[in-house]
């Protein structure tokens, strides 16, 4: 049985006529409060969807024993990237490779990379930078490693594309480098070290500390979007309920309003 208030004939009830009634004003305030709660939850979830790694200089910039940071014959993992390491290393005579197209403080030049042996295994070491190939090759004669070796441990780069001429390599690719070495032990580190103290005749290779990069937690971002949709739905639900009430009253049977007539007694 309908409880809608009968309306006069020919008078349609407007949306805002219903919406301004105390009942629906209270419902709107409730919907706004719920939407505000959902929005706050969405903002909280959104804040946690942006991951900001904190670069801890005490972790990456304090030299740590190479054997505690990396293991030979194992690919370099994220926790090892960019760490300053230290180890006792000895260069293998004659096992040098010159890499071209290496930027150093914005200038293109050459790296001299040597083959070193350590207690943990064989290790590629970038000994320094030179402005020309001739200077890099000349530095092989007096190449040395300061004891102990201190440098930044980095992952192997992708090898050069096929077709690169022998002796014209540019990538610090450990698999490619060991193919140039005359001797090779059973254990080889998957990354290479950039020495902080350059060898004689070479310049120090600029090797900045790893930088923190923003990341996204997609699951939290999805949850934040859900909360935003819930907030919008709370407002829409109020609108839909008021709209239904308007249609309900306008569809009800109109009532004919007749003015009262008074009659006078005729004597």
Number of C-alpha atoms within 10 A of each C-alpha: 3 8 8 14 10 14 18 13 11 10 10 14 17 13 15 12 10 17 21 12 11 10 10 17 14 13 18 20 13 15 21 17 15 18 21 16 15 21 21 16 18 24 17 14 21 20 13 16 19 15 12 12 11 10 13 12 11 8 11 20 17 13 17 17 14 26 16 9 18 22 18 18 14 12 13 20 13 8 10 20 18 21 24 25 25 22 19 17 23 20 19 16 15 13 18 25 25 23 22 23 14 19 15 18 9 8 10 14 18 25 31 26 26 27 27 19 21 18 12 17 18 26 24 28 26 27 30 26 30 25 18 14 18 11 17 27 17 16 20 23 12 9 22 19 20 14 12 11 20 23 26 25 27 20 20 21 15 12 15 15 8 6 6 10 8 7 11 14 19 18 18 27 19 20 15 16 22 18 10 15 16 12 11 14 8 8 17 22 24 23 27 25 26 26 26 20 19 20 21 16 16 22 18 18 21 15 16 9 15 14 11 11 10 10 11 13 13 12 12 18 18 14 16 24 17 17 22 18 15 18 23 18 16 20 19 13 13 20 18 13 14 20 16 13 17 20 15 14 20 18 13 14 12 16 13 11 9 6 6 6 5 6 6 5 5 4 3
